[in-house]
Amino acid sequence: MPENPKAGKGVDNPWYPEGGPGRHLKARLKRGDLLIGATIEAFAHPSLVKLYQHAGFDFVYIEYEHSLFDLQDLADTILSARDNGLPVIAKTPQLERQEVSKLLEAGVVGIQLPRTETREQVRRLHSYLKFPPAGTRAVAPGWGNSDYRDVTDWRGWMDEQDRETTLVVHLETVTGYRDAEEILSQPGVDMCFVGPGDTSIEFGHPGDFDHPAVRGPMEAVLDICRKHGVAFGTMPWSAAAAGGWARKGATFYEATSELGFIRAGAAALLREYRAHLDP
């Protein structure tokens, strides 16, 4: 592909007809497409991205709250995802400028804040995501954020980045649910992920995702998301559960990780072998 004369603008990429991975992600959600993302929990490697692409996933979700990654491996994996048509959403391990900046400069377009509980947290994250005057993000062109292209038009690139970056709140605590209206009505929120695991614990029914005390608050958040035009997503515990949430209005899922695929695939293979080999 010839070098783009509009250096750093992220156009002329067949993977992203809307102009970049972040806008591609948001445009699909706005159209009502139901997006399924594959999670990376432990093995950050470009080969895993290719497997996810061949499988047909819509984006990559990086579990960076609980996991440990070699940062160079993680950066290479994020760049591979961009190059293979998979926008990347990543949890930030902390609500700190440096943590958010490293993910953005690596090429992540969606920053997800675990345990979102206040409007002030959303404002801070928005500030870290956007350049002045909308925010306080420091400029660092020419990295994964521009696919390592030279950036000559700084203002144009900054405006492009502001359109690219995606703010994802993550509700999973009683406090977050209680203040969901205030959180989700804050300007700049693009997506809302509801974590069923911690939600079930917070509401007193660990692992019982279908309990009314767990589903009720989740469904209430979905209604608030629809009211404010925020995409709602979760991590479904089964395909049937995913279908149920889709019928209620969910538009994205952060699905199983490579650890889950390995665990399930290994167990299935052994069951098949044992069925034929055991006397």
C-alpha positions as CSV (number, residue, x, y, z in Angstrom):
1,M,0.0,0.0,0.0
2,P,1.5,3.4,-0.9
3,E,2.4,5.8,1.8
4,N,-0.5,8.0,2.8
5,P,0.2,11.7,1.8
6,K,-1.8,12.8,4.9
7,A,0.7,11.5,7.3
8,G,-0.6,10.2,10.6
9,K,-4.3,10.7,9.7
10,G,-5.0,6.9,9.7
11,V,-7.0,7.0,6.4
12,D,-6.8,4.7,3.4
13,N,-6.8,1.7,5.6
14,P,-9.2,-1.0,4.2
15,W,-9.8,-2.4,7.7
16,Y,-11.2,0.9,8.9
17,P,-13.4,2.6,6.3
18,E,-14.6,5.1,8.9
19,G,-11.1,6.5,9.3
20,G,-9.5,4.6,12.2
21,P,-10.0,1.7,14.6
22,G,-11.8,3.8,17.3
23,R,-14.2,5.4,14.9
24,H,-14.8,2.0,13.2
25,L,-15.7,0.6,16.6
26,K,-18.0,3.5,17.5
27,A,-19.6,3.6,14.1
28,R,-20.5,-0.1,14.2
29,L,-22.0,0.3,17.7
30,K,-24.0,3.3,16.5
31,R,-25.4,1.3,13.6
32,G,-26.5,-1.3,16.0
33,D,-24.1,-4.0,15.1
34,L,-23.6,-6.6,17.8
35,L,-19.8,-6.9,18.5
36,I,-18.1,-9.8,20.1
37,G,-14.6,-9.2,21.5
38,A,-12.0,-11.9,22.4
39,T,-10.1,-11.4,25.6
40,I,-6.3,-11.6,26.1
41,E,-5.5,-12.5,29.7
42,A,-2.0,-14.0,29.7
43,F,-0.4,-14.6,26.3
44,A,0.1,-11.4,24.4
45,H,1.4,-12.3,21.0
46,P,0.6,-11.3,17.4
47,S,-0.1,-14.9,16.5
48,L,-3.0,-14.9,19.0
49,V,-4.4,-11.8,17.2
50,K,-4.3,-13.7,13.9
51,L,-6.2,-16.6,15.5
52,Y,-8.9,-14.2,16.8
53,Q,-9.1,-12.5,13.4
54,H,-9.5,-15.8,11.5
55,A,-12.2,-16.8,14.0
56,G,-14.2,-13.7,13.1
57,F,-14.1,-11.6,16.3
58,D,-14.9,-7.9,16.1
59,F,-12.4,-6.5,18.6
60,V,-9.8,-7.4,21.2
61,Y,-10.2,-6.8,24.9
62,I,-7.1,-6.8,27.1
63,E,-7.6,-7.8,30.7
64,Y,-4.9,-5.5,32.2
65,E,-6.4,-5.1,35.7
66,H,-5.6,-8.6,36.9
67,S,-2.9,-9.8,34.5
68,L,0.8,-9.3,34.1
69,F,2.2,-8.7,30.6
70,D,5.7,-8.0,29.2
71,L,5.1,-4.4,27.9
72,Q,6.9,-4.9,24.6
73,D,4.9,-8.1,23.9
74,L,1.7,-6.2,24.7
75,A,2.7,-3.3,22.5
76,D,3.4,-5.7,19.6
77,T,0.1,-7.4,20.1
78,I,-1.8,-4.2,20.1
79,L,-0.1,-3.0,16.9
80,S,-0.9,-6.4,15.3
81,A,-4.5,-6.0,16.2
82,R,-4.7,-2.6,14.6
83,D,-3.0,-4.0,11.4
84,N,-5.6,-6.9,11.3
85,G,-8.8,-4.9,11.7
86,L,-9.4,-5.5,15.4
87,P,-9.8,-2.4,17.5
88,V,-8.4,-2.8,21.0
89,I,-10.1,-2.0,24.3
90,A,-8.0,-2.3,27.4
91,K,-8.6,-2.0,31.1
92,T,-6.3,0.5,32.7
93,P,-4.9,-0.9,35.9
94,Q,-5.2,2.4,37.6
95,L,-6.8,5.8,36.9
96,E,-3.4,7.5,36.4
97,R,-2.2,9.6,33.5
98,Q,0.9,7.5,32.9
99,E,-1.0,4.2,32.7
100,V,-3.6,5.6,30.3
101,S,-1.0,7.3,28.2
102,K,1.1,4.1,27.7
103,L,-2.0,2.2,26.5
104,L,-3.0,5.0,24.1
105,E,0.5,5.5,22.6
106,A,0.7,1.7,22.1
107,G,-2.4,2.0,19.9
108,V,-5.3,1.1,22.2
109,V,-8.4,3.1,21.3
110,G,-10.8,2.2,24.1
111,I,-9.8,2.6,27.8
112,Q,-12.0,0.8,30.3
113,L,-12.0,1.9,33.9
114,P,-12.7,-0.9,36.4
115,R,-14.9,-0.2,39.4
116,T,-16.2,3.1,38.0
117,E,-18.1,4.8,40.8
118,T,-18.2,8.5,40.3
119,R,-18.7,11.2,37.7
120,E,-15.4,12.7,38.8
121,Q,-13.6,9.5,37.8
122,V,-15.2,9.7,34.3
123,R,-14.1,13.4,34.0
124,R,-10.6,12.5,34.9
125,L,-10.4,9.6,32.4
126,H,-12.0,11.8,29.7
127,S,-9.3,14.4,30.4
128,Y,-6.5,11.8,30.0
129,L,-8.1,10.7,26.7
130,K,-8.5,14.0,25.0
131,F,-6.1,16.7,23.9
132,P,-6.4,20.4,24.9
133,P,-8.8,22.2,25.0
134,A,-11.1,19.2,25.6
135,G,-8.6,17.4,27.9
136,T,-5.0,17.2,29.1
137,R,-3.5,14.4,27.1
138,A,0.2,15.0,26.3
139,V,1.1,14.8,22.6
140,A,3.3,11.8,21.5
141,P,2.8,11.3,17.8
142,G,4.6,8.7,15.7
143,W,4.0,5.7,17.9
144,G,1.4,2.9,17.8
145,N,-1.2,5.7,18.0
146,S,-0.4,6.7,14.4
147,D,0.7,3.2,13.3
148,Y,4.3,4.6,13.4
149,R,3.7,7.0,10.6
150,D,5.3,10.5,10.7
151,V,2.8,13.1,11.8
152,T,3.3,16.5,10.3
153,D,-0.2,18.0,10.9
154,W,-0.3,18.0,14.7
155,R,-3.6,19.7,15.0
156,G,-5.3,17.5,12.5
157,W,-3.8,14.4,14.1
158,M,-4.9,15.5,17.6
159,D,-8.4,16.1,16.4
160,E,-8.4,12.7,14.8
161,Q,-7.2,11.1,18.0
162,D,-9.9,12.8,20.0
163,R,-12.5,11.2,17.6
164,E,-10.7,7.9,17.9
165,T,-10.4,7.5,21.7
166,T,-13.3,5.7,23.4
167,L,-14.3,5.9,27.0
168,V,-15.6,2.8,28.6
169,V,-17.0,2.8,32.1
170,H,-17.1,-0.4,34.0
171,L,-19.8,-0.9,36.6
172,E,-19.5,-3.7,39.1
173,T,-20.0,-2.2,42.6
174,V,-23.0,-1.3,44.6
175,T,-21.8,2.3,44.6
176,G,-21.4,2.3,40.8
177,Y,-24.9,0.9,40.3
178,R,-26.4,3.4,42.8
179,D,-24.8,6.4,40.9
180,A,-25.2,4.9,37.4
181,E,-27.5,7.7,36.2
182,E,-25.0,10.3,37.2
183,I,-22.1,8.4,35.7
184,L,-23.7,7.5,32.4
185,S,-25.1,11.0,31.8
186,Q,-21.7,12.5,31.9
187,P,-20.7,13.8,28.4
188,G,-18.0,11.7,26.7
189,V,-19.1,8.2,27.8
190,D,-19.2,6.0,24.8
191,M,-19.6,2.5,26.2
192,C,-20.6,0.8,29.5
193,F,-19.4,-2.6,30.5
194,V,-21.2,-4.4,33.3
195,G,-19.2,-7.1,35.1
196,P,-21.5,-9.9,36.2
197,G,-18.9,-11.6,38.4
198,D,-18.2,-8.8,40.8
199,T,-21.8,-7.7,40.5
200,S,-23.0,-11.1,41.8
201,I,-20.6,-10.8,44.7
202,E,-21.5,-7.2,45.5
203,F,-25.2,-8.1,45.6
204,G,-24.7,-11.1,47.8
205,H,-25.1,-14.0,45.3
206,P,-21.6,-15.0,44.1
207,G,-21.7,-16.7,40.7
208,D,-25.5,-16.7,40.5
209,F,-25.7,-14.4,37.5
210,D,-29.4,-15.1,36.9
211,H,-30.5,-14.2,40.4
212,P,-33.0,-11.3,40.3
213,A,-30.8,-9.4,42.7
214,V,-28.0,-9.6,40.2
215,R,-29.9,-9.3,36.9
216,G,-32.2,-6.5,38.2
217,P,-29.4,-3.9,38.6
218,M,-27.8,-4.9,35.3
219,E,-31.0,-4.5,33.5
220,A,-31.6,-1.1,35.1
221,V,-28.2,0.0,33.9
222,L,-29.0,-1.2,30.4
223,D,-32.1,1.0,30.5
224,I,-30.0,4.0,31.6
225,C,-27.6,3.4,28.8
226,R,-30.3,3.4,26.2
227,K,-31.7,6.6,27.6
228,H,-28.3,8.3,27.2
229,G,-27.2,6.7,24.0
230,V,-24.4,4.7,25.6
231,A,-23.5,1.2,24.2
232,F,-24.1,-1.5,26.8
233,G,-22.1,-4.7,27.1
234,T,-21.2,-7.5,29.4
235,M,-19.3,-10.8,29.6
236,P,-22.0,-13.4,29.1
237,W,-21.8,-16.6,31.0
238,S,-23.3,-18.6,28.1
239,A,-24.4,-18.2,24.5
240,A,-28.0,-18.4,25.7
241,A,-27.3,-15.5,28.1
242,A,-25.7,-13.5,25.4
243,G,-28.8,-13.9,23.2
244,G,-31.0,-12.8,26.1
245,W,-29.0,-9.7,26.6
246,A,-28.9,-8.9,22.9
247,R,-32.7,-9.0,22.8
248,K,-32.8,-6.5,25.6
249,G,-30.5,-4.2,23.8
250,A,-26.9,-5.1,24.6
251,T,-24.5,-4.3,21.7
252,F,-21.1,-5.7,22.7
253,Y,-19.6,-8.6,24.6
254,E,-16.2,-9.1,26.1
255,A,-16.0,-12.8,25.7
256,T,-13.8,-15.7,26.7
257,S,-10.0,-15.4,26.8
258,E,-7.2,-17.6,25.4
259,L,-7.0,-19.3,28.7
260,G,-10.7,-20.2,28.5
261,F,-10.3,-21.5,24.9
262,I,-7.3,-23.6,25.9
263,R,-9.0,-25.0,29.0
264,A,-12.2,-25.8,27.1
265,G,-10.4,-27.2,24.0
266,A,-8.1,-29.4,26.0
267,A,-10.9,-30.8,28.1
268,A,-13.0,-31.5,25.0
269,L,-10.1,-33.2,23.3
270,L,-9.4,-35.4,26.3
271,R,-13.1,-36.4,26.6
272,E,-13.2,-37.4,23.0
273,Y,-10.0,-39.4,23.3
274,R,-11.2,-41.1,26.4
275,A,-14.5,-42.0,24.8
276,H,-12.6,-43.9,22.1
277,L,-9.6,-45.2,24.0
278,D,-11.0,-46.4,27.4
279,P,-11.8,-50.1,27.4
